[in-house]
Amino acid sequence: MAQPDPMALAVDAAWAYQGCTFPNPAVGAAVTDASGRILSVAAHEKAGGPHAEVLALQQAFSLLTSDTAILQLKDSGTIHDYLLSHHNGCFSTCTIHVTLEPCAHHGKTPSCARLLAGIGIGRVVYAAADPNAEAAGGSSILNETGIRVEHAPSKATDDLLFPFVQWQTKSFVTFKWAQRLDGTVDGGVISGEASRRFVHAMRDASDLLVIGGNTVRTDRPTLDARLVGGRAPDVLIFSHSDDFDRTIPLFSVPGRKVLIASDLSAIEQYRNVLVEGGPGMFDAVQSRCDMYLCFVAPSSGGTIRFLQQPQQFEIRHLSRSGEDVKQWMVNG
């Protein structure tokens, strides 16, 4: 039986956290042994947390050595130090496959390239060169220390990196909606708990959340990230009139700026923008959208269809989100 493609597994793992890692990129990693057997697959989950390489090495080390103590460690620096002190050459015949070049710099977390060199990994395969000048150069560090390095670019990893590349220089706008199998979006809660938690994780990582005025008046939302214990982004209410009841919960979230405007120019002041809404909001903001996230619930029963006019999308990634289907798309 053929072994699964480790880079494809790394890409899938990274998409599970796309939109949740700002200002860092979504990155996946997989570790294989000398025979190509998959030892671990992991992804960077949140800025400030361990990078994908660190989590994949943590899991692989435990499997290779039967050391379970390392699995209790959560801090990236602590995991780095543990691996450097205890590896005993166990990675010398292993390969790590990473969707992005291992980072060279020591920022909120230590350098992954220096960790890989320090543990004597047998080979490093990376797909995309790091576009961030501050973090780039990991492949050079690895080459200089005698580690075998292979660059294996692909469209799949370029698609994964698309948001990160764009928000280096300008705003990246994601439009999110949930619909049923029949395309309807009205009639109460549509998506399941896993999907709602994911959206809260995206809010936690967003600079700005954009929503339509009618939704605010009708739903009286909070628009925070409480399901993941996260921060609430600033809010732009797209509306031609400022007649909102200030007791609506979104207005009283501490540390949040609430903007009300009849145009969308404020988006340009932010880098990672999440838009939530229905057909009207979609029509208003579509020309500014870079990517779309649609949750499709296994149900029917509404009356208002999300897409009022023919629309062609290109699916970038498709996966499960609890009972829902999660679709990442761009304009077709």
N, C-alpha and C positions, 0 to 999 in steps of 0.2 A: 504494500500500500504506500502511495506517495506521501511524503511529509507535507504538511501544510506550509504555505508560503509565510515565513516569519514577518516579512515586511508588510504583507497584507493584513496580518493579525495586528501589527503595531498601528497601522492606519486606522483600522476599525476601533481599536482601543482609544485612540486619540479623538476620534469623532464623538465618542461618548461624553467628552468634556469640551467640545467645540462651543465657543461662546461663554465659557466659564473661567477662562484662564487669563483674561486681560489684566495687565498689559503684556503678559507672556503669550507665546504661541501655544496652540494645541499640539502636543508631541506624544508619540507612542514609541515604545521600545519592546523588543523581544530578545531573549537570550536562548541560544541553542548550544548543544554540546557538540563533540567532535563528529558524531554521526548525524547531526542535523535535527536531533530530537528537541522539541520545544521544552525548555525548562521554565520559562516565565514570560508573561506578557503584562505590560503595565503602561500607564499614561500619566502625564502631568495633570493634576486635578485642579489646582488653584494656585495663583501667584503667591509666592512666599513659601509654598510647600515643596516637598522633594520633587526633583525633575523625574521624567519618565525613566531615564537610565538608572537612577538611584533606586527607584522602586522595583524595577525589573531585576537588578543585581541583588537587592535585599531578598526577594523571593527565591531567586536561583541559588543564592548562597545557602539558604535554609534547606533547600532540596538536596544540594550537593553534599552538605556536611551534617545534616540532621540537627543543626543548631536552630532551635526555635526561639531562643532569647532575642535574636535580631528582629524577629517579627513584632516584638513589643515596642520597638523604637519608632518614633513618629517624626522627630526633628531631622531635617536633612543633614546638618552638620554632624549630628551624633551617629547617623547611619554611615556617613562617609568615614568617620574615624573608626568605627567598628569594623568595617570592611577592610580598611587599610591595615588594621592591627591583627585581624584574624583570618585573612584570606588563605594564607599558607599555600599559595600557588594553585588553588582549586579552579581558577578561571583560565589557566594557561592554554587549554585546548578549546575554549568556548568562543563563540562569536556573539556580539551584540549588534542587533539590527535596529537602527534609529531613524525615525522619519526626518530628523533635522540634525545637522552637524552638532556634536557635543560642544557645549559652551566652554569658552576659554577663560572667562573672567570670574572673579569671586564677587558676586553681588549679594542678594539676600540669602543665597545658598552658595556653597563652594563650587569650584569648577568641575564639571563632569569629565572633561577631557583629562584633567590631572588625576582624577580618581581612577579612570580607566587605565591610565598609564601606571599609576601606583599599584594597582592590583595585578598588573601584568596580563590583561585580557589578551586572548590569542589573536582576535581579529575584530575590527570595527567596520560595519557597513552602514553608511549614512546616505540618505536620499537627497536632501536639499541642503545647499550651503546656507549658512546663517546670514540673512540679509541685514541683521543688526550689527553695525561695525563694532559696538562695544563688546558684544559676546562672541563675534566671529574669531576664527583662528584655531579652533579646537583640533582640526585635522592636522595642522602644522605641529602642534604640541605632540600629538600622537606619533606622527612620522618621525619627529626628532628623537623620541624615546624608543624607537624600534618596533612600535606596534604596527601590524599590517592594517592598512586602511583602504577601503574601497568606496568610491563615490558612485551611487547607483540612482540617478535621478529618474523620476517618473511623473506622469500626469496626476496620478492619485495623490502623491505627496505634495505636488504643487497646488492642487485643489484644496488640500487640507490647510496649507500655509497661506492661502489667499487673504483671509482677514488680517493676519499679522503683517503681511507685506504692505497692505493698503494703509493700515492705521499708523504706520511709520510716518506718513506724510499728510494724510487727510482723514476725514471721518469715514467710518465704516458703518453702514446702516443695515440692520437685520429686521425684517418684518416677520412677526410671528402670529399665527392664528391656529385655532382648533376647529375641526369640522367633523361631522359624522360621515358615514359611508355615502350618504345621499347628497353630500356637499352642503348640508344646512348648518347654520351657525347660531341660530336663536334657540330660546327655550331652556335656559339654565345652564348648569355646569355640563361641559361636554367631555373634556379629557380626564383621564384617571389621575390618581395621586402621584404616580411616578413622573408623569408629564408635568404636573403642576409644580412639583419639587424642582424639576429641571429648570423651568421658567424662573423660579425664584433664585436659583443659582446664577442664571444669566443676569437677572436684575442686580444681584450682588456685585457682578463684575462689570456692569454697565455704567457709563458716565451719565447717560440721559435716557429717560423713558418717555416716549411720545404716545399720547392717547387723544382720542377725539372728545370734544366737549359733550356731545350727547351721551357718550358712555359714562362720563363722570356724573352727569346729572341723573342718569337712570340707575346706574349700579352703585353709586356712592362708595367707590373702592378706596382701599388703603394703598395699594401698589407698592408694597414693601417686599422684603425677602425673608419674612418670618419663618417660613418652612425650612430654611437652611440656617437660620440664625445669622443672616447676613445684613449688610447695610442697604439702605434704600437710596436709589439714585435720585438725582434731580428729575423733575417732571416738566414736560412741555405739554400744556393742554392746547390743542389746535382748535380754536373756536373764534367765531366772528363777534361774539359778545361775552363780556365778563359779568355774567349774572349768577355766579356759582355761590351756593350755600357754603360758607366757610367752615361749617361744622362737618362737612364731608371729611372722612378720616385722612385722606391723602394730604390735606392742608396742615395737619398738626404733627407730622412726622419730624422729630428733631433733626437738625442739621441738613435739611433738604431745602433746595431752592425750587419754588414752583413758578413757572413762567406761563403766561397766557398770551397767545398771539394768533393773529389771523393769517400768518405766513409761517414758513418752516425754516427761515434763515438762521434761527438759533442753533439748529443742528450743526452748523459749520463751526461752532465754538467747542464742540465735543468730539472725541475720537471714536468711542465705542457706543453706538446708539441702538437702542432696542425700541421698535415700534410695535404696539399691540393694538389690534382693532379688527373691525369688520369690513364689509365691502366699501363703505364710504371712505374710511381711512385709507384703505388700500389704493383706491383711485387717486386720492389726494397726494399720497407720498410715493407712489410707485416709481416715479422718475428719479427719485433719490435713493432707491433701495439697491443694495449690492447683493444681498442674499435673502432667501426666504426659508422660514422654518414652519412646517405644517405638521400638526398632530392630527392623525385620522383615527377617530374612535370607532370601535366595532358596534355601531348603533345607527339608528335612523329616527326620524320623527319630527324634525323641525319644519319650518315653512320658508325660511329665507336662505337662499343659496349664496355661498361666499362669492363665487365668480359669476358676475352678471354678464360678462362678455367673454368671447373666446380668448384664451391665454395659453401660451406655450412656455413650459419650463424645462430646464435640463436638471435632472436629479444628480446631485453630487454625492449624496450618501443616503442610504436607507437602512433603518434598524428598528428594533422593537423598543418601546418605552412602556414597560408594564404591559397592559393589554392594548395599547395604542401602537400605531405605526408612526415613526418619526422620519420625516422627509426633509433633508436639506437640499435646497434648489437655488438655481440662478435663472435669469431670463434665458429662454431658449432661442 
